[in-house]
Amino acid sequence: MVVGRLRMMAGESAHLVMGAAGISLHHSRAVFSIGPRRLRKCRRLVSHARRQQAGFTLVEVIVALAMLSIGLTVLLGLISSSLRQAADAERMAEAGSLAQSLMAEIGVDLPISLQERDGHFANGYRWHLKMSPYGNAQEQEEWPIGVYTISAEVEWRDSERRRSYALTTLRLGPRQVRQ
């Protein structure tokens, strides 16, 4: 039974033949064959080699576990860092929202005038509001209306450090009368 054809150099070919008598390679110049006894012996050696390599050695298992533990350590560190950054971003967004709501109260609930105020929100955030005149004294006298720099800062404690979010804007208000 011809199992396959092999291409050799420049037009030469060979046939691999398997039969009850073994395996033989027929080439145009020579025939190479392996008898059944020798074939069984080769198969036994290959089978024995496969059985010896069927399992893992203790060193391979330890190296695999070490690589797995290093990979998991890095992965868990990345997850922890991501969760911490997400919590920081959430606190920063809440502080920004509180600062904007504080700015919206100016001119409605809080009169626009030269003043500084402090307070705190129910959720642990503290705020500081500062209203000061904009421009120098000569410009303030020339303008028919008052211009104020308004700064709102919201701060909170994050672990061991103080964090803050600040907004600054210009608002028109009543002109300040100099005495």
Secondary structure as a PSIPRED ss2 file (coil, helix, strand):
# PSIPRED VFORMAT (PSIPRED V4.0)

   1 M C   1.000  0.000  0.000
   2 V E   0.000  0.000  1.000
   3 V E   0.000  0.000  1.000
   4 G E   0.000  0.000  1.000
   5 R E   0.000  0.000  1.000
   6 L E   0.000  0.000  1.000
   7 R E   0.000  0.000  1.000
   8 M C   1.000  0.000  0.000
   9 M C   1.000  0.000  0.000
  10 A C   1.000  0.000  0.000
  11 G C   1.000  0.000  0.000
  12 E C   1.000  0.000  0.000
  13 S E   0.000  0.000  1.000
  14 A E   0.000  0.000  1.000
  15 H E   0.000  0.000  1.000
  16 L E   0.000  0.000  1.000
  17 V E   0.000  0.000  1.000
  18 M E   0.000  0.000  1.000
  19 G E   0.000  0.000  1.000
  20 A C   1.000  0.000  0.000
  21 A C   1.000  0.000  0.000
  22 G E   0.000  0.000  1.000
  23 I E   0.000  0.000  1.000
  24 S E   0.000  0.000  1.000
  25 L E   0.000  0.000  1.000
  26 H E   0.000  0.000  1.000
  27 H E   0.000  0.000  1.000
  28 S C   1.000  0.000  0.000
  29 R C   1.000  0.000  0.000
  30 A C   1.000  0.000  0.000
  31 V E   0.000  0.000  1.000
  32 F E   0.000  0.000  1.000
  33 S E   0.000  0.000  1.000
  34 I E   0.000  0.000  1.000
  35 G C   1.000  0.000  0.000
  36 P H   0.000  1.000  0.000
  37 R H   0.000  1.000  0.000
  38 R H   0.000  1.000  0.000
  39 L H   0.000  1.000  0.000
  40 R H   0.000  1.000  0.000
  41 K H   0.000  1.000  0.000
  42 C H   0.000  1.000  0.000
  43 R H   0.000  1.000  0.000
  44 R H   0.000  1.000  0.000
  45 L H   0.000  1.000  0.000
  46 V H   0.000  1.000  0.000
  47 S H   0.000  1.000  0.000
  48 H H   0.000  1.000  0.000
  49 A H   0.000  1.000  0.000
  50 R H   0.000  1.000  0.000
  51 R H   0.000  1.000  0.000
  52 Q H   0.000  1.000  0.000
  53 Q C   1.000  0.000  0.000
  54 A C   1.000  0.000  0.000
  55 G C   1.000  0.000  0.000
  56 F C   1.000  0.000  0.000
  57 T C   1.000  0.000  0.000
  58 L H   0.000  1.000  0.000
  59 V H   0.000  1.000  0.000
  60 E H   0.000  1.000  0.000
  61 V H   0.000  1.000  0.000
  62 I H   0.000  1.000  0.000
  63 V H   0.000  1.000  0.000
  64 A H   0.000  1.000  0.000
  65 L H   0.000  1.000  0.000
  66 A H   0.000  1.000  0.000
  67 M H   0.000  1.000  0.000
  68 L H   0.000  1.000  0.000
  69 S H   0.000  1.000  0.000
  70 I H   0.000  1.000  0.000
  71 G H   0.000  1.000  0.000
  72 L H   0.000  1.000  0.000
  73 T H   0.000  1.000  0.000
  74 V H   0.000  1.000  0.000
  75 L H   0.000  1.000  0.000
  76 L H   0.000  1.000  0.000
  77 G H   0.000  1.000  0.000
  78 L H   0.000  1.000  0.000
  79 I H   0.000  1.000  0.000
  80 S H   0.000  1.000  0.000
  81 S H   0.000  1.000  0.000
  82 S H   0.000  1.000  0.000
  83 L H   0.000  1.000  0.000
  84 R H   0.000  1.000  0.000
  85 Q H   0.000  1.000  0.000
  86 A H   0.000  1.000  0.000
  87 A H   0.000  1.000  0.000
  88 D H   0.000  1.000  0.000
  89 A H   0.000  1.000  0.000
  90 E H   0.000  1.000  0.000
  91 R H   0.000  1.000  0.000
  92 M H   0.000  1.000  0.000
  93 A H   0.000  1.000  0.000
  94 E H   0.000  1.000  0.000
  95 A H   0.000  1.000  0.000
  96 G H   0.000  1.000  0.000
  97 S H   0.000  1.000  0.000
  98 L H   0.000  1.000  0.000
  99 A H   0.000  1.000  0.000
 100 Q H   0.000  1.000  0.000
 101 S H   0.000  1.000  0.000
 102 L H   0.000  1.000  0.000
 103 M H   0.000  1.000  0.000
 104 A H   0.000  1.000  0.000
 105 E H   0.000  1.000  0.000
 106 I E   0.000  0.000  1.000
 107 G C   1.000  0.000  0.000
 108 V C   1.000  0.000  0.000
 109 D C   1.000  0.000  0.000
 110 L E   0.000  0.000  1.000
 111 P C   1.000  0.000  0.000
 112 I C   1.000  0.000  0.000
 113 S C   1.000  0.000  0.000
 114 L C   1.000  0.000  0.000
 115 Q E   0.000  0.000  1.000
 116 E E   0.000  0.000  1.000
 117 R E   0.000  0.000  1.000
 118 D E   0.000  0.000  1.000
 119 G E   0.000  0.000  1.000
 120 H E   0.000  0.000  1.000
 121 F C   1.000  0.000  0.000
 122 A C   1.000  0.000  0.000
 123 N C   1.000  0.000  0.000
 124 G C   1.000  0.000  0.000
 125 Y C   1.000  0.000  0.000
 126 R E   0.000  0.000  1.000
 127 W E   0.000  0.000  1.000
 128 H E   0.000  0.000  1.000
 129 L E   0.000  0.000  1.000
 130 K E   0.000  0.000  1.000
 131 M E   0.000  0.000  1.000
 132 S E   0.000  0.000  1.000
 133 P E   0.000  0.000  1.000
 134 Y C   1.000  0.000  0.000
 135 G C   1.000  0.000  0.000
 136 N C   1.000  0.000  0.000
 137 A H   0.000  1.000  0.000
 138 Q H   0.000  1.000  0.000
 139 E H   0.000  1.000  0.000
 140 Q H   0.000  1.000  0.000
 141 E H   0.000  1.000  0.000
 142 E H   0.000  1.000  0.000
 143 W C   1.000  0.000  0.000
 144 P C   1.000  0.000  0.000
 145 I C   1.000  0.000  0.000
 146 G E   0.000  0.000  1.000
 147 V E   0.000  0.000  1.000
 148 Y E   0.000  0.000  1.000
 149 T E   0.000  0.000  1.000
 150 I E   0.000  0.000  1.000
 151 S E   0.000  0.000  1.000
 152 A E   0.000  0.000  1.000
 153 E E   0.000  0.000  1.000
 154 V E   0.000  0.000  1.000
 155 E E   0.000  0.000  1.000
 156 W E   0.000  0.000  1.000
 157 R E   0.000  0.000  1.000
 158 D E   0.000  0.000  1.000
 159 S C   1.000  0.000  0.000
 160 E C   1.000  0.000  0.000
 161 R E   0.000  0.000  1.000
 162 R E   0.000  0.000  1.000
 163 R E   0.000  0.000  1.000
 164 S E   0.000  0.000  1.000
 165 Y E   0.000  0.000  1.000
 166 A E   0.000  0.000  1.000
 167 L E   0.000  0.000  1.000
 168 T E   0.000  0.000  1.000
 169 T E   0.000  0.000  1.000
 170 L E   0.000  0.000  1.000
 171 R E   0.000  0.000  1.000
 172 L E   0.000  0.000  1.000
 173 G E   0.000  0.000  1.000
 174 P C   1.000  0.000  0.000
 175 R C   1.000  0.000  0.000
 176 Q C   1.000  0.000  0.000
 177 V C   1.000  0.000  0.000
 178 R C   1.000  0.000  0.000
 179 Q C   1.000  0.000  0.000
